[in-house]
């Protein structure tokens, strides 16, 4: 907002005039109007005045920083995650006004990746958004693996054949064998 200029006045009869300045500032939240009035009176009671109206408009969006991306596991015995701690977005505005910060996060996150959009809005209605991802990892539902074997007959066990996850899409190529089992080298005893 520019400073009020110094105003002078002249009169055909009065050599010494006093200029009276007043200002009505109605700017709140970075927008509004300022009305400035300069009034002058001479010794004969004549008056002159001049108004200046300044309109203040905030058309600059706030600045926002999203919280870090989040990875969580599904809740126990479910294929979804609840009560996910998203963190907080941080935002600021050129007018220093209070900002409304919101997000569109669901209450329940399904397995996979969900994009959460955070939005900061200032008093003038200017807004800006950023995105955060929430990845919900499905736990492997592992079942015991076993096989009936016949004496002197090699048998292989496929450890993922009866296992599953929430999406029923276990890909054996995504697993790494950390310990290679050794072949059984001693004879099996028949029970029964």
N, C-alpha and C positions, 0 to 999 in steps of 0.2 A: 504494500500500500504506500503510495507516494506521500511524502510529507506535505503539509499544507503550505502553500507559497505565501510570501509576505506581500500583502496587497496595500496599495496606496490610493488615496483619493484626492481630487482637487475640487475647488468650489469657486464660483465667480465672486462671492462676497466674503467667505470665511477662509482665512489663510491657514488656520490650525484645525484640522479635522482629525477625529479619532475613529479608527476602524475597529469595530467589535467583531470578533470571530467566535462562531459556535459550530460544534460538530455533533451529529447524531449518528453514532456507530451502531448499526444493527447487524453486524457480521458475527455469526455464530457457526461453529463447525466448519469454518473455511469458506463460507459463502454468505451472501447478504448484500446490503447496501450501506454506504456511508454518505450522508448528506451534510455538506459543509456550507455554511452561510456567513457572508461578510456583510455587515451593516454599517452605514455611516450616516451621521446627522450633522447638519450645519446649524449655525446660530439662529436661523430663522425657522427651525423646526422641520425643514425639508429632509426627507429620508431617501436613501438609495440602498439597494441590496443586490447581492449576486449570490446565486446558489451553484454549487458543484455537486453532482451526484456521481459516486464511484460505485460500480457494481463489481462485486468480488465473486468469481466463479472458480470452483475447484473442479478441474477436469483431469486431474492427474490421479491415476490408480495407485493404490497402496503397493507395498512390496511385501511378498510372503515367502517364507521358507518352510517347506514341509518337513515333518519328522522323518527319520530314517525308515527305510523299508523294514518290514517285520516278517520273520518266519517262525511259525508255531506248529505244534503237532495237534492232531485232532484230540478232542476230549475223550476220556476213557469210555470205551464201549460205544462210540459214535463215529460218524464219518463227517463231523463238523467241529468247528471251534467257536466257543463263546467266551465272553469276557476277555477279548484280545486287547492288550495294552498298546494303543496306537502311538502314544506320546502326544505332544502338542505342537501345532504349527505356531510359528512366530511371525508377526506382521508389524509393519510400521507405516505411517502415513505422513505426507509432506505437511499437512496442517496440524498434526499432533492430536487429532481427535481420537476418541474411542472407536475401535473397530469391532465389527461383528465378524467373528471367525466361526465358520461352520464346516461340517463335512457330511458326506453322504454314505458313511460306513453303515453296513447292515448290522443288525444285532447278532446274527449268526453267519459265520463265514463257512462256505462249503470248501471241500478239498480243492486244491489248485490255487491259482493266483487271482485275487480280486484287486481291482484298482479303486482306491479311495481318493476322491477329489476334495481337496480343502479349498475354501473360498474365503477371502477377506473383503469386506465391504465397508467403505467409509460413509460418513454422514451425507455426502453428496450423491451417494448411489454408485460411485466408482468401485469396481471390483476387479479382483485378479485371483487366479486359481493356480494350484500346483497339484501334483499327483504323488501318491504314496502307494506302494504295492504291499499286499498282505498275502503271503504264501502259506497255505495250510497243507502240511505234509501228512499223508495217510500212513498210519502205522501198519506194518506187516502183520497179518493174522496168520501165525505159524501153527501148523498142526504137526503132531508127531509123525515121523516117517518110519515106516517099518516094511519089511518084506519077508514073506515065507520063503525059505530056501530048502532046496533038496541037496542031499549030500553029493559032493563032487560036481555040483552045478554052479557055475558062476552066476551071480545075481547083482544087478545094479539097482541102486535106489535113486530116484529123481527127487531131490529134496524140495523142489518148488512145486511139484505136481499137485499137491493137495493144499497149498497155501494160497492166500488171497490178500487183497487190500480193499479199501473202500471203493475203488474204481474197477476192480476185477481186471486189472491190466498189468499184472506183474510181468516184467520183461527180464528173463534170466540173464540177459547180456548186461544188465545194469548192476549185477551183483559180482562181488569179488570174493574168491575163495581165499581165505586168510591162512588156512592150514589144510594141507592135502592129507586126507586120511590114508593110512597104509592098509594094504590088503591083509586080510585075516590069514595067518599062515598056520594056525594050529587047527587040528580037527575039531569039529563040533560034536558035542555029545548029545545023543538023542534023549529027550526027556519023555518019560511016559512009557 
